[in-house]
Structure formats: C-alpha cells, structure tokens
C-alpha cells in the first residue's frame, strides 16, 4: 500500500489534498504534518513513506530548505513541492534541488490526482501550463553545485548545518542532538570541507540562499 505524507499548515488545503489523493490511488495510506519538524519526525517514524506533498512556506520551512533537508536525510522519498508561487524560475530551482514534481496551489482536482499518480509511478510531473516556461528557464550552475554539495552531507551533518544556520553554538547543538561536543566539531569540519566554506557564518549563508518569498504573505501585507 503506497504511503503519502501531506505537509501543509492549512487544514482545509490538507483536506482537499487528502480527498484528491484517496480518489487518485486505491488503498492509499495518508499521513499529515503541519510543520517541517513534523514532516521530519513523520519520515523518521515511518520509513515506508513513498511521497511527500510539501508546502514551501509551512512553519519551520524556508523556501527550498525543507526540500533540501528531506532529499539529504531521506533520499529514497519522492517530494512534490506545493506552492502558491508559480514562477518558472522557482519551479526550475525546486526541480534542480531534487523535487519530483511541482504543484501550484491553484491547480484543479484533476491535476492533483494526475500529479500523485505520476510521481508514485516514478515519473516527474509539472502542470501543462508551466511545462514550456519551465523548460525555457535556465538551471543555475550555482544551484546545481549547491544541490550536489547538500546531497553529499550525511543526515546528521545536514541537521548540524541547519542548527548552525539558526545560530546555535556547538554546545547547544550537541545538547539538541544528544551527542558530544567533539562530535559536533567533527561534523562541522566535514561540513566546511564539503560545502566549500571556511566558517560558521558562511555555512549559515548557504542555507539562507534557499529562502524564497511567500506570495500569499505578500498579498496579505
């Protein structure tokens, strides 16, 4: 039985996605999360999850950082990005960082079902309205290199990197991850080498490069 994790902080939208998913795939098991921490906890507890529908701007997520975290820590799980942002350049970046598909929140139910079926069948999926413009959008060499560097980190190294980006000190990171401080230092040495940076500040900047503006919040403002 395929397992799907719907990751969005809006209950009504999660309900719509759940309904579309159950219509699309017979005998589908569906889990839900409303924050990035919830997503990562669900993936850790349920190693048989096949697909995540990931909102780019849910709590704890900052643009493409959540996608990068999932791809680094659970590379066997397919991720479809769900966002109100349908800028072809953003879609191109998401695909370059390992997304299996991209689903604008304006999509109809038929597109939701098609996306879920296609990605569970190991196909990449984009809405027909975006395929031509995304094909014209050039991949950024920097983004491709960044994705490759992030993918080279172990799951624990990625966790350390995210905590460094949050401004935590080595002792605080050690306490959070329940490891010794010298282990954190060893991880940092490896992170600096693999990411091509010299210090904590530069390492933090790497993840902030994945941040994106949220069109929905811009409209609210």
N, C-alpha and C positions, 0 to 999 in steps of 0.2 A: 504494500500500500504506500503510495507516494505521501511524503510529509511536507507541508508548506508552513512557513512562518511569515505571518503578516506583521510588518513593523511600521506602525504609524501611530501618532498620538491623538488622532481624531477618531472617536468611537464610531461615528456614523460612516466614515470612509472605510474603516476596518470592516464594518458590517457589509458594506457594498462589495468590497473585495472578497470577503468570505463567501457571499452569495454567488458571485461570479465564478469563483474557484470551484465551489461544490457543483455548480452547473457544468463546468468545463471538464471535470475529471471525476469519474466514478470512484467511490471508495477512497476519497481523499481525506487524510488527517490534517487538520488545520490548528496551528498554534498562533498566539498573538503576543505582541510586545509593544509597549508604548514609549520606550526609550532605548538608546543604544546599549546601555548597561543590561537592559532586559533582553535585548537581542543576543548579546554575547553570552549571557547566562543560559538562555534557552539553547543556544548552539552547543554549549559545554555539556548541558544535561541531556541533550537529545542528539546524539551523534549521527542519527539516521535522517536528519532533515535534508531534503533534496533541494529546496528552493526557498529563497528569502525575497519577499517583496519589500524593498527598503525605501522609506521616505528619507529624502536627503536632509530634511530640516527638522527631524524629530529631536526631542531633548537629548543632549549628550552628543549628538552628531553635528558635525560642522562641514557641510558640503560633502566632499568626496572622502573625508577622513574615515567615516564609518565603513564605506565600501572598501577602502584600503585595509582597514582593520580586519574585516571579515575575510577578504581574499588572502591576507597574510596568515591569519590564525586558522582558517577553515577553508583551504583552497579547493576542497572537493565539493563545496556547496555552491550552487549557482545563485546569482544575485540579479534580480531585475530592479533597477532604480525606478522609483515612483516619485514624480516631482511636478510642481506647477511650472517649473522652469523648462521651457521647450526650446531654448536657444540651441541651435545646431552645434555650436562650439562646445557647450556644456555637455551635450549628448556625446559628442566625439571624445571628450575627456573621460567621461564615465566608461565608455567602451574601452578606451586605452588603459584604464585602471582595472579592467577585468570584469565589467558588468556584462551579463549575458543578454541583457535587453534594457530598454528604456521605455517607460510608460508614463506619458503626460497625464496629469490628474483630470484633464478634460476629456480623456478617452471614453468612448462608449462601452457598454457591457460586452458587445461582440468583440471589441479589441482586447478587453481584459481577458476574456476567455481564450482568445487566439494566442495572446502572449503567454499565458500559463501553459497551454497545451504545447506550444512550440518549444519553450525553454525546457520543459520536462522531457521533451523528445530530443534534447541536446542540440537545439537549433538556436541561433541568435535571432532576436526579434526587435523590430522597430515598427512604429505605426507607418502606414503607407504615406501619410502626409509629411513625414520627416526624412524618409529614406534618401531622396535626391539631395536635399540640403546637407544632410549629414555626410553623404558621400563626397560632397564638394568641400566640406570642412577639412582643413589640413590637420593631421596629427602634429602635435608639438613634440619636437625631439626631446625637449626638456621633460615634458610629461612622461614620455615613453621611458626615458632614463630613470626618472623618479619612481615610476611604477616598478621597474625592474629592481631598483635598489630596495624598495619596500618589500618586494616579494622575496628578497634574499635574507630578510630577517627571520629569525625563529619567532614563534608566537610569544614567547616570554620577552624577547628583545623588543618586539613591537609594543608590548604592554609597557615596558620601561620607557620607550620613546614617547608614548602618549602621556605618561606621567611627567616626564621631563618637560614636555610642551605645556603642561598645566602649571609648571613652576615648582614642582615638588623637589625637595632636596633628597640626597641619596638615602639618608636615614628614614625619611618619610616614605620613600619608595619601597625600601626594604620592609618596613612595617606593613605597608599596604599589600605587598605581595607575599609576606610571610617568608622572607628569605634573609640571608645575612647581608650586611652592607658590602662586604667584599665581593659578593656575587653580583650586586648591582654595579659595582665599579667594573667588574669583568665584562658585564653586558654592555656598559657604556663604551668601553674600549672597542668592542666589536662593532657597536652601532656607529661610532665615529668613523671607523675604517670603511664599513660597507656603504655608509651614506656619503662619504667623501667630505666630511665636515671636521672641524678642529675642536669645537667646544659645545657646551650645552645650549648656548644661545642659538648657534647655527642649526643645531639639531631641532630645536623648537620651531625655528622658522620653516623647516622642511614641511612639517605637518600643516602649518598655517597657510602654506601655499595651496592647500587643498580646500580651503574655505571658499564658499560661494554665497552670494547674496540670495535672500529668500524673497521671490517676487510677491508672495502672499503677504509678507510683513511689510514690504514696501507699499503695497496697496492699502494696508491698514493704516500706515503712517500718513 
